[in-house]
Amino acid sequence: MADTFDLVIIGAGPGGYVCAIRAAQLGLKTALVEKRHALGGTCLNVGCIPSKALLESSELYETARKHSAEHGIVLAEVALDLEAMMARKGGIVKELTDGVAMLMKKNKVTVLTGRGTVIAPGKVSVSGNGGDTEIEAKSICLAMGSEAIELPFLPFDGDRVVSSTEALDFSSVPKRLAVVGGGAGGLELGSVWRRLGAEVTVIEMLPTITPFADKAMAKALQRSLADQGMEFRLESKVTAGKVLKKSVKLTVESAKGEAEELSVDKVLVAVGRRPLAEGTGLENVGVTLDEQGRVAVDGHLRTNVEGIFAIGDLVRGPMLAHKAEEE
């Protein structure tokens, strides 16, 4: 007989694990399903937290190299130990994800490791290394998050063409890095690798970087990043790309129709994210998606199917951790 819960949450990111804690505090028998072995979702594992750790480390490195003498601190030699920097980042991630696991235990939330799929109203299948487990729930909360969008003509290969996930773990500093997309994620990681020694070119289709931010602030940010050595191709788009043995050749076209070729060691594609709604069994129960592939919800985050809710990157609104937590 399948285990029965008051609430089953699929996805242990900032939306899912906060939902689990609050549900348990309110007296619900709660299960949290997560495909990763570490809780915390994209944000804690391969997003906000590790990127901020590298931002801090790379800033300290650049300060030591270029600005310490201004403060009367004379350093004979500054060397980069990238392995140690990555180890520090990994330690921060582990500390926080272990903390989330402890909170689940403290609040008596049942954690199930595996891929959660809705197979029927009130029923979820969890596929893991130990096979499939079926659980039942009075209510289900969908919190599967999102995934990076790839360019159709230049798919991710995990080596030369990467998403932010792989760009957090380069084993060496690329000599030349192209960042496709001038949003927060691409700029963060672009600035990390620029500080560590890479030649970084940002390619953005719109006239400004961070297009959804205040325009004056976006201009100030661009000036600051340019002063650090980042180059920008605004109102430009990548129209073609070819992965070679030791490089990637990109064709970049401006709004005026002028084309140029860029040869880089790695390409970070940061053109946005899309909801992880496909392959999660929503079609089994008839959950409605909107025209952008997001799960359609009402003002109380209810889907069109009784007893199924959705939060976070799956639904309308900005894909931000604190927004998912609030929902």
Residue pairs with C-beta under 8 A, 6 or more apart in sequence:
2 123
2 134
2 135
2 136
3 31
3 110
3 135
3 136
4 29
4 135
4 136
4 137
4 138
5 28
5 29
5 30
5 31
5 110
5 135
5 136
5 137
5 138
6 23
6 28
6 29
6 30
6 137
6 138
6 139
7 20
7 23
7 28
7 29
7 30
7 31
7 137
7 138
7 139
7 140
7 141
8 30
8 31
8 32
8 33
8 116
8 124
8 135
8 137
8 139
8 140
8 141
9 16
9 19
9 20
9 23
9 30
9 31
9 32
9 33
9 140
9 141
9 143
10 16
10 33
10 116
10 118
10 124
10 140
10 141
10 142
10 143
10 144
10 280
11 33
11 34
11 41
11 116
11 142
11 143
11 144
11 145
11 312
12 20
12 32
12 33
12 34
12 36
12 39
12 40
12 41
12 100
12 111
12 143
13 40
13 41
13 42
13 43
13 44
13 143
13 145
13 312
13 313
13 321
13 324
14 40
14 41
14 43
14 44
14 312
14 321
14 322
14 324
14 325
15 41
15 143
15 145
15 311
15 312
15 313
15 321
15 324
15 325
15 327
16 32
16 34
16 41
16 141
16 143
16 311
16 312
16 324
17 32
17 39
17 40
17 41
17 100
17 103
17 104
18 324
18 325
19 141
19 143
19 311
20 30
20 32
20 104
20 107
20 109
21 103
21 104
21 107
21 109
23 30
23 109
24 30
24 107
24 108
24 109
25 107
29 110
30 107
30 109
30 110
31 109
31 110
31 111
31 112
31 135
31 137
32 39
32 104
32 109
32 110
32 111
32 112
33 112
33 114
33 116
33 124
33 126
34 41
34 111
34 112
34 113
34 116
35 113
35 114
35 115
35 116
36 45
36 113
37 113
38 44
38 45
38 93
38 94
38 97
38 101
39 97
39 100
39 101
39 104
39 111
40 49
40 93
40 96
40 97
40 100
41 47
41 145
42 145
42 146
43 49
43 321
44 93
44 96
44 97
44 100
45 93
45 97
46 164
46 165
46 168
47 164
47 321
48 321
49 92
49 93
49 96
50 89
50 90
50 92
50 93
50 168
51 164
51 168
51 185
51 188
51 189
51 192
53 88
53 89
53 92
53 93
54 85
54 89
54 168
54 189
54 192
55 188
55 191
55 192
57 85
57 88
57 89
58 85
58 191
58 192
58 193
58 195
58 196
59 195
61 78
61 80
61 85
61 195
61 196
62 195
62 228
64 75
64 78
65 78
68 74
68 75
69 75
80 173
80 196
80 197
82 170
82 171
82 172
82 173
82 196
86 169
89 168
101 111
104 111
112 126
112 128
112 133
112 135
113 126
113 128
114 126
114 127
114 128
114 129
114 130
114 133
115 126
115 127
115 128
116 124
116 125
116 126
116 144
116 280
117 124
117 125
117 126
117 127
117 279
117 280
117 281
117 284
118 124
118 140
118 142
118 280
118 281
118 282
118 284
118 285
118 287
118 308
119 125
119 134
119 281
119 284
120 284
120 285
121 285
121 305
121 306
121 307
121 308
122 136
122 137
122 138
122 140
122 307
123 134
123 135
123 136
123 137
124 134
124 135
124 136
124 137
124 140
125 132
125 133
125 134
125 281
126 132
126 133
126 134
126 135
137 307
138 307
139 307
139 308
139 309
140 307
140 308
140 309
141 308
141 309
141 310
141 311
142 280
142 282
142 287
142 295
142 303
142 308
142 309
142 310
142 311
142 314
143 310
143 311
143 312
143 314
143 324
144 275
144 276
144 277
144 280
144 313
144 314
145 275
145 276
145 312
145 313
145 314
146 273
146 274
146 275
146 276
146 313
146 314
146 319
147 273
147 274
147 276
148 156
148 163
148 164
148 165
148 269
148 270
148 272
148 273
149 269
149 271
149 272
149 273
149 274
150 156
150 161
150 163
150 269
151 180
151 238
151 241
151 269
151 271
153 240
153 241
154 161
154 238
154 241
154 243
154 248
154 267
154 269
155 161
156 162
156 163
156 166
156 269
157 243
158 166
159 166
159 266
160 243
160 247
160 248
160 265
160 266
160 267
161 241
161 243
161 248
161 266
161 267
161 269
162 266
162 267
162 268
162 269
163 268
163 269
163 270
164 185
164 186
164 189
164 268
164 270
167 189
167 193
167 266
167 268
168 189
170 193
170 266
173 193
173 196
173 197
173 198
174 193
174 198
174 264
174 265
174 266
175 198
175 199
175 265
176 198
176 199
176 201
176 263
176 264
176 265
176 266
177 190
177 193
177 194
177 198
177 199
177 200
177 201
177 264
177 265
177 266
177 267
177 268
178 200
178 201
178 202
178 203
178 248
178 250
178 262
178 264
178 266
178 267
178 268
179 186
179 187
179 189
179 190
179 200
179 201
179 202
179 203
179 267
179 268
179 270
180 186
180 203
180 238
180 267
180 268
180 269
180 270
180 271
181 202
181 203
181 204
181 269
181 270
181 271
181 272
182 202
182 203
182 204
182 206
182 208
182 209
182 210
182 211
182 232
182 234
183 209
183 210
183 211
183 212
183 270
183 272
184 210
185 270
186 202
186 268
186 270
187 202
187 209
187 210
187 221
187 225
189 268
189 270
190 200
190 202
190 225
190 230
190 268
191 200
191 225
191 228
191 230
193 200
194 200
194 225
194 228
194 229
194 230
195 228
199 229
199 231
200 229
200 230
200 231
201 230
201 231
201 232
201 233
201 262
201 264
202 209
202 225
202 230
202 231
202 232
202 233
203 233
203 236
203 237
203 238
203 250
203 252
204 211
204 232
204 233
204 234
204 235
204 236
205 235
205 236
205 237
206 234
206 235
207 234
207 235
208 215
208 218
208 219
208 222
208 234
209 218
209 221
209 222
209 225
209 232
209 234
210 217
210 218
210 221
211 218
213 221
222 232
225 232
226 232
233 252
233 254
235 254
235 255
236 252
236 253
236 254
236 255
237 252
237 253
238 250
238 251
238 252
238 253
239 251
239 252
239 253
239 259
240 250
240 251
241 248
241 249
241 250
241 251
241 267
242 248
242 249
246 265
247 263
247 264
247 265
248 263
248 264
248 265
248 266
248 267
249 261
249 262
249 263
250 261
250 262
250 263
250 264
250 267
251 259
251 260
251 261
252 259
252 260
252 261
252 262
253 259
254 260
273 313
273 319
274 293
275 293
275 294
275 295
275 313
275 314
275 315
276 313
276 314
277 289
277 293
277 294
277 295
277 314
278 293
282 289
282 295
285 305
285 308
286 304
286 305
287 295
287 303
287 304
287 305
287 308
287 310
288 295
288 296
288 303
288 304
289 295
289 296
290 296
290 316
294 314
294 315
294 316
295 303
295 310
295 314
295 315
296 303
296 304
296 315
297 303
297 309
297 310
297 315
297 316
301 309
301 310
301 311
301 315
301 327
302 308
302 309
303 309
303 310
311 324
311 327
312 319
312 323
312 324
312 327
313 319
313 324
315 327
317 323
